[in-house]
């Protein structure tokens, strides 16, 4: 909601900005390429697993578990294509954007589903190997954006803009694997393989996106502009439910929620205008 309010304020600022020189209404197409930097976000997941694992101390069968990770995105790429129309000092466009950022995932904790801390057994008959990782934060968005040109400075035309839209936000290659083996030839309890878990999935959801823009275009020829644009973009939190590839009990599902993200991107844009 804060992002929506911020975008509304930005639209209000556009209405009070000074005008640039007038021009005839024209359609245009644009293409942009740049880099984007995303802020850190968190991952919270849960399941309804009723197994008490060998490294846990359980007073009664658990109702499920909840886990936590921190995710740190790498600097990634930004690609955009748009179709728009200019009306004097205003432009309205429909834009398709793709953002890609590699993600570093760090485990931060696990607890019972009700929030009770887990107690761990210091010694048992099992050796446990756990691996977890995530691939990329990938966002495909479609948005309606409004721009207003400011007072021109020679061949340069600065502008401000804001927009709203929908995004398919996805965290690819979310991977979790836990393998149990016996320390000695025979474990005192269930066979080690019954505790194994494996999940590999792309997790995503369609969410809303809000963005604001600041940039400047330079006339490089008749009906052609080359510009530089700075964008701040907000992506809402993502939640998805998936099944394990291996797990006991069978057909158990888990739900992971990834926190809201914000992206700064800087790109070069090429616009080509064509008349009515």
N, C-alpha and C positions, 0 to 999 in steps of 0.2 A: 504493500500500500504506500510506503514511503516513496518508492520509485515512481508510482503513478502520480503522486502529489508533486514530486519534483518535475516530472515531465509536463504536468499541467502548468506549473509555474514558468517553465521554459517556453511553453506556447504563449503564455501571457506576455512574456518579455518580447517575443517576436512581434506581437501586435503593437507594441509601443516603440519599436526600433525605427530609426530614420530610413527614409526611402532611398533607393538608388535611382539611377536614370531609368526611364521607362523603356520597355522593349515590347515588341509584339508577342502575342501568345504563340508558343511553339512547343511541339513535341520534341522529346530528346531521349536518347538511350545513353547509358553510362556503364562503364566497367571500372572496377577498382581493385587494387592489390596492395596489401600491406602486412603489418605485423600486429599482433594483439597480445596483451599481457592480462592474465586473469588473476584475481585474488584467491587466496587460500580458502578452502571450504571444508566442511566435515562430512563424515559418513556415519550414519547410525543404522544398525540392522537388528533384526530380531527373528526368532523362530519359536516354535512350540515343542521343542525337543524334550522328551521325558527321560532321556538316558542320563544316568550319573556316570560321567567318564572317569577312568582310573585315576586321573590326576586331581579330581575334585573330591572334596569332603561334603557329602550330602546327608542331612538328617532325615530327609524324605525325598521321594521322587520329584525332580524339578518340573516346573510348569513350562519352562523355556529359558532361553538365554538372550541377552542383549549385548551387542558389541559396538565398539567405537573405533574410528580411524580418523586421522587428519590427512587431507589431500593437498598437495602443493603443485599447482600447474606450472609447466615450463612456458617460456615464450613461444608463441605459435603464429600461424599464418591467418590472414583474413582475406576473403574473396567476396566480391559483391557485384551483382548485375542489377540494373534498374531501368524501368521505363517511367518517364515522367512528362509533365507538361508545365510550361512556364506561363504565368499570367502576370505581366509587368514585373513587379518586385517579388512575386510569390512563385514558388514551385511546389507541386504535389507529385509524389512519385510512389510507385510500388517497387519495393526492393527485395531481392533474394540474397541472403548472406550466408556464408559458411565460415565458421571459426573452428580451428583445431589447436588443441594444447595437449601435449603429453602430461601425464599425471604421475607424481611420486606419492605412493600410499604408505602411511606409517600407522601401525597398530598402537592404540592408546589405552585400551581396556576392555574388560568383559565382566558382566554381572548377571545375576538371575533376572528373569523377566520382570519381576516386581521391584527391581532395584536393589535387592539384597546383595551385598558383596559376596563374591565367591571365596570359598576357602580352599586352599590347595594342599594336596598331600605331598609331603617332602620326599617320600620314597614309595615306589610301587614296582610291580613286575613288568612294566611296559616302558618302551622307549617311544617318544612322540616326536615326529617331525612335521612342522607346519610351514606352509608357504602361502603368502597372500600378496596380491599385486593388482594394479589396475592399468589399463592401456592409455586411452586418450579421452579427454573431454571434447566431444564433438557436437557442434550446434549448427543446425540448419534452420534459418528463420525466414519468415515472410512478413514484411511490415509495411504500413502506410506511413509515409514521412511527409512532413510539411516544412518548407524552408522559406526564409525571407532574406532577400539580398539587402545588404547595407549600402551605404554611400560608396560609390566606386572610387578607386584611387588609380587613375590612369587605366591601364589594361587589366588591373586586378579588381575583382569583385568579391569582397568578403561576404560571408553569410552565416546565419545561425539556423538551427533546425531542431525538430523533435519528432518522435514517432512512437507508435505502438504496434504490436504485432504478436504473432504466435511463433513458437520455436519448438522444434523437435530436439530436445537436449538428451544426450546419450553419453554414458561412460562405458567405453568399450573394454572388452577382455577383463571383466571383473573376475578374478581368479582366487579360489581358496581350495587348498588341499591339506588334509591332515591324515597322516599315516601312523598306525600303531604297530609295533613289533614287540615281541617278547624279549626281555633282557636275558632271561635264561631259556632253556629249551621248552619249558612249559610255564604258562602264566597261571597264577592262582585266581581264576575267574573266567569270564567269557573269552572266547577266542579273539585275538588281537584284531583280526580283519573286520569284526562286527562294529568296531568303533570308527572305521575309516570314513572320511568325507571328501567329496570332490564337487566343485562347482566351477563352471566356466560359462560366462554369459555376458551379453551386451545389455545393459540396463538403461532404460530411458522412458521418457514421458513427454507429451506435448504440453507446454506451459506458456505463460505469457512473457513477453519481453517489452521493455521500454528503453528508449535511447534518446540522447541529445547529441547535437553535432555543432561543430564550429569549423569553418574552413574558408578557403579563398580559391577562386578560379582565375586563370590567366588566359586571355584570348591568344591562341596560337595560330589562328587562321579563320577563314570565313566559316561560321557556324560550328567552330570547334574550340573547346576549352580543355585545359589541363589544370588540375587542381590538387590541393593538399587538404585532407580532411582528418580532424581529430574527433573520435567518437567515444562516448561513455555509454555502455550498454548494461542493463540489469536483466538477469535471467532468474526466474523463480525456481524454488526448490523442486527436485525431481524424486519421485518415489516409484518403485517397481517391485513386483513379486515374481519370484522364479523358483524352480525346483532344483534339487541337487541331482547331479549325475550319478553320484554314489552317496548313500546314506542309509542308516538304520535309525528309526523306522523308515520304510520305503515311502515314496511319494510325499515326503516332508517338504514344505515350502518355506521360504524365508523372504522377508521384505527388507529392502535397503532404501534409505532416504538420504539424498545428497543435498547439502545446504545450498542456499541461494549463492549465485556467483555474480561478480561484476567484472566487466572487461573494459580496458582502455585499448583502443586501436588507432593506429596512424597509417593512413594509406594515400596512395596516389590514384587519382581518378581522371578518366578521360571521358568527356561528354561530347556527343555529336547531336546538334540540333537539326531538325527538318521542319519546314513550314507546313501550314494547313493544306 
